[in-house]
Amino acid sequence: MEPEDYRALLQALRAIWHEVAQALQARVVLTQGDGALIAFGIPLAGEQDGRHAVDAALRVHARVAALRPAGVPAARLPLRMHSAVHAGTLLLAAGDIEQGVFDLSGGVLNTTVQLVRTARPGEVLATSAALGPNAMFFELGDPPPAALAVLQGGVATWHAAAPPPVQSVLGRSSAARRFDATARRGLTPFIGRGMLHGRLLAFLQQAVPTDGRCLVLQGTAGLGKTRLLEEVLAEAEAGDNAPLLLRGSCESDLGAEVLQPFLQMLRSWLAARADLPLAPSLPADDAAALRAVAGAPAASALPGDLAGGAVGLLQRAFVALARQQPCVLVIDDWQWADDASRQLLQGLLGQVDGPRLLLAARPREGGAPWLADVAHADLQPFTPAETDAAVQRLLPRPDPFLIARIHDDAGGVPLFIEELCHSVSADHLLTAIGGRGGSQGWLATLVVARLQRLPDDQAAVVRAAAVVGNLVPLHWLAVACGGLPAPALLQALADADFLRPEAGGRALRFKHGITRDAVYESIGRDARVALHRRLQDAMQREAGEAGSDGLEALARHSHGAADWAAATLHAEQAGDRAMGMFALDSARRMYLAAMTALERQGALEGDAARRWCLLSNKLGMTCIFDTLALPDALQLFRRAVDLADALGDAGVRARADYWMGYLCYGHGHPRQAEAHCRRGLQLAGLAGDARLAAQLRATLGQVLAALGRYDDAMGLMSDALVAKRGSVRAGSNLAIGSAFTLACQASVLGDRGRFAQAHAAFDEAHALVGDSAHPVANSVRSWAVMVLLWQGRWDDAQAVADESIWLAQRSSALLQMTIARAAKGCALWMRDQADDGFAMIEEAVQWMAQRQVHFYTTLYHGWLVEALVDQGQAALARRSAARLFARARAGELLGLAGGCRALALADAAAGDARRAWRRMALADSVALRRGSQREQALNRLCSARLHAALGDAGAAARDGAAACTDLLSLEMHWHAGAAQRWLQAMR
């Protein structure tokens, strides 16, 4: 283009940017060539900012496409922009001629710039952080893979249970209300609200409502006012003698018209009576004027002199309508009503024979009622049971610990619960809630917008409280604020739904953990560090007087004050104390914090690297009984191995390999575990650490047992027990390790059919653990349940599984609870063919697959295949067996024979003898490799059934009789009885 034409084009572009930004209350921060950076929510954040930003991008694209600039060939038209919208916390400072109107900096800006670069010509990309529930106001499509990679660390994938973190905006949708937009995503079944539901329904249906002519449904943002209204209105309209229900809603959007809710009602009423006269009592002039008003786009554009009289006109119309038939005006989001709407409402209430009014609104600032002398109904957050029901419908197979954390963090607010479940996968939700990426951009905007509406003195107290923590002792709030805030101010914050009294009035608590996180993120770094330092100094002065949570709080404030040496020390001390109380989740959090703080002090070399490795050893202890507790464990401990190798210290290297081996074992990678354990054992010998060597022999034995190499495994575990036995006392750490080793030995004995010896080993293990609440006691139980299942003692297995489930819930041991539930399901299915038993097995298998759990999973996959074949679902059983065979190829064989037996029976039923016997050959090979007499007996019984299915009755009787003898000699009485009944039936 000629320079003059290009300049004219740029001027046209800039004019469009500024006009669109001004229309949507945004600021053009920076222009650069043919691009612009536009910021929303400056100076005050608003909950519609994300919606406005996407709408602005669409407007800019449309207007630029309509340009016909000089010097651009027609073949190059239309011109196409490419844009991106993202949200989050930014640092905002005064700008200059180079930086623009403002100087913005932060990761959010960098991400947005990268997304713009990946957007295709004509495309608008928007992240879930920017859109939130407003996403459904737009038609969305799949983004380019490069855009997903920006938000996924270079990997263009996302979890199947969560929506993609960025989507392409194709245009505006047909949704006109926030509820309509949410409904497009799919409404979950209605939950709870029984008493309020009944009260609202009575208000609509009773001839003379007990609540009078007006009722205000009141609740903070996200409690589900609109959803409750929709449910009640749908039921009322479906009933006999339903009143005329006219609906309208108010909006905070800039496009909202004056008198909007009443005009919406008028238009819907007139649309239903297009060719009919209006209310008989309405004068003809009013009827004509109403039709004119209904056709106008806004009150300011009413024809003639009707604008000034619109309130009176609408009042007369609705009163006339109410005289004609029972009528209820329902208005949502009344808190955003304009002055004219409020005037009209008061006029209607002043008419004795006017319509009823049902309003839904957020609480008024300051706590005053919206309308004096009318009934108010308060909507409360979900109870824990209601949150449980909601999460069960939103997340695939959530665990109870996760549900409890969601309830606490969301404060029972349905919107927060739903968005937490929609925005992140179950795998990473606990991490998100833990304060690392948990605040979605739009949720933070919603909270900060409320914070900015508070008076300065109240907002300052909320910010100080956010630095103190989610639970805010008044003593520490006074330290952070430089004095205890006045009771009236604290009451105002409770009324504003930020902080509520707790602990007998000695503390405050944020009503929602999400609120606390969003407020904390909105505090400038310097102010935040200063508050943390003030609290850290006070706590150190009052050493020992901070209460039971003193160490954790001191660690957090030291971290927030960037005092990394103190943060490392206090976090480690807090972790040690938590470990002493078996509070493994708290200890895990503290050790991770200590390791992070240590890294912030400088390069991990020399003593710093040594200390980091030692901290990783402590961290390993927190997830030794539940490897799911640390999702990134393998990556972290692999780093510990690398650091230890660089140090060259044999003892440190041996411990790093020990933990890497153990974690590989727990994550279902037995071959890698074996390599690390063998190297660790060699290094422990060089270091002269006999105790560590014994631990490594025990762990290596457990790993070899997982690989089915029983002879070597039993020898190593026996050596380890002999080495430990001289210094073991009940309840000690040595006893804990010995108990788990004994349980593993018992599992090998049970698999080999030596059940009496197995149960004796379990008894010895329980004696070592004693009455300890240590999680190893439950690990022993997990193996005991398996052996009882192998023996066919279903009632005993169910009883032990129930106890294991209860203990796992107490200790938040997710893996142990899942194993126990699967085992209980197996017992119920095998004993009674109970549907709930099958469901428990299926749920456990799917749950483990979703979270990529591989610890002895051939057992559960094998059970599922057997149950599916029993149900006659052979095709589904074969598909499910794919995971069974995949795990077997990884070296884990424990459940393979059972799955093969089931598949062989299915093949025989289908007439495929060749495949059936090939399955049996594999089952025999696996049983022989492990020396498993119980498997060999069950294989012989299965062979008998195959012979019978394939028409060889003689071979069936021979193998069946031999199987009965073997099963009886092994004391597998249930299986022997089933075999005898089968033989009798066959005869």
TAKA-V556041 format. One line per field, one symbol per residue. ss: DSSP state (h for helix, s for strand, l for the rest). phi: phi as a letter, one per 40 degrees, with the letter a starting at -180 (. if undefined). psi: psi as a letter, one per 40 degrees, with the letter a starting at -180 (. if undefined). Layout:
BEGIN
ss->???
phi->???
psi->???
END
This chain:
BEGIN
ss->llhhhhhhhhhhhhhhhhhhhhhllsssssssllssssssllllllllhhhhhhhhhhhhhhhhhllllllllhhhllllllssslllllsssslllllllsssslhhhhhhhhhhhhlllllsssshhhhhhhhhhsssslllhhhhhhhllllllllllllllssssssslllllhhhhhhhhllllllllhhhhhhhhhhhhllllllllsssssllllllhhhhhhhhhhhhhhlllllssssssllllllllllhhhhhhhhhhhhhlllllllllllhhhhhhhhhhhhlllhhhllllhhhhhhhhhhhhhhhhhhhllsssssslhhhllhhhhhhhhhhhllllllsssssslllhhhlllllllsssslllllhhhhhhhhhhhlllllhhhhhhhhhhhlllhhhhhhhhhhllhhhhhhhhlllllllhhhhhhhhhhhhlllhhhhhhhhhhhhhllssshhhhhhhhlllllhhhhhhhhhlllsssshhhlssssllhhhhhhhhhhllhhhhhhhhhhhhhhhhhllllllllhhhhhhhhhhhlllhhhhhhhhhhhhhhhhhlllhhhhhhhhhhhhhhhhhlllllhhhhhhhhhhhhhhhhhllllhhhlllhhhhhhhhhhhhhhhllhhhhhhhhhhhhhhhhhlllhhhhhhhhhhhhhhhhhhllhhhhhhhhhhhhhhhhhlllhhhhhhhhhhhhhhhhlllllllhhhhhhhhhhhhhhhhhhhlllhhhhhhhhhhhhhhhllllllhhhhhhhhhhhhhhhhllhhhhhhhhhhhhhhhhhhllhhhhhhhhhhhhhhhhhhhllhhhhhhhhhhhhhhhhllllllhhhhhhhhhhhhhhlllhhhhhhhhhhhhhhhhllllllhhhhhhhhhhhhhhlllhhhhhhhhhhhhhhhhhhllhhhhhhhhhhhhhhhhhlllhhhhhhhhhhhhhhhhhlllhhhhhhhhhhhhhhl
phi->.cdcccccccccccccdccccccbfbbccabagcbabbbbgbcbcbccdccccccccccccccccccbccgbcdcccccbcbbabaaicbcbaccaccchdbbbaicccccccccdccccdgbbbbcccccfccdccbcbbcccdccccdcbggbcbacccbcccabccciccccbbcccccccchccdcbggdccdcccccdcbccbcccgcbbbcbacdgcgccccdcccccccccccfcccbbbaacbcccccccgdcccccdccccccbdbbccddccdccccccccccccccaccbccfbcdcbcccccccccccccccadabcbbcfccbccdcccccccccccccbcccbbbbacdcdggcccbcgbcbbccbcccdcccdcccdcbbcfcccccccccccccggcdccdccccccbcddbcccccchbgcccdccccdccccccccddcccccccccccciccbdccccccccgicdcdcccccccccgcbbcafggcabbccbcccdcccdcccddcccccccccccccccccdgbcgccdcccccccccccgccccccccccccccccccbgcccccdccccccccccccciccbfcccccccccccccdccbcbacccbdbdccccccccccccccgcccccccccdcccccccccgbccccccccccccccccccgcccccccccccccccccccgccccccccccdcccccdcbcbdgccccdccccccccccccccccgcccccccccdccccccgccccccdccccdcccccccccgccccccccccccccccccbfccccccccccccdccccccbfccccdcccccccccccccfcbcfccdcccdccccccdcgbccccccccdcdcccccchcbcbcccccccccccccccgccccdccccccccccccccgcccccccccccdcccdcccgbcccccccccccdccccccgcccccccccccccccc
psi->iidddddddddddddddddddddffihhdhihbfiihhhiehehiieedddddddddddddddddeigiiehideeiiihihiihiiahihhiiaaddeadihhiidddddddddddehiheihhhiddddbeedeeihiahiiddddddeffehgiihdeiiieiihhdaiaehdiddddddddhhiihhafddddddddddddidghdeaehhhhhiiheefdddddddddddddeiifiihhhiiiiieidehihfddddddddddddefdeiiahdehidddddddddddeidideeiibfdddedddddddddddddddihhhhhhifdeeiidddddddddddehdfiiihhihiiiiheeiidhifiihhhhiiiidddddddddedihfiiddddddddddefehddddddddddiiddedddddeegedhidddddddddddeeiidddddddddddddadhghdddddddefihiidddddddddefdhiiiffeeiihhdhdddddddddehidddddddddddddddddfheeeadedddddddddddefgdddddddddddddddddefgddddddddddddddddeeaigibdddddddddddddddeedegeedgdfdddddddddddddddehdddddddddddddddddefgdddddddddddddddddefgdddddddddddddddddeegdddddddddddddddddehiheidddddddddddddddddddeegdddddddddddddddbeieiedddddddddddddddefgdddddddddddddddddefgddddddddddddddddddefhddddddddddddddddefhehfedddddddddddddeegdddddddeddddddddeehededdddddddddddddeegdddddddddddddddddefhdddddddddddddddddeegdddddddddddddddddefgdddddddddddddd.
END
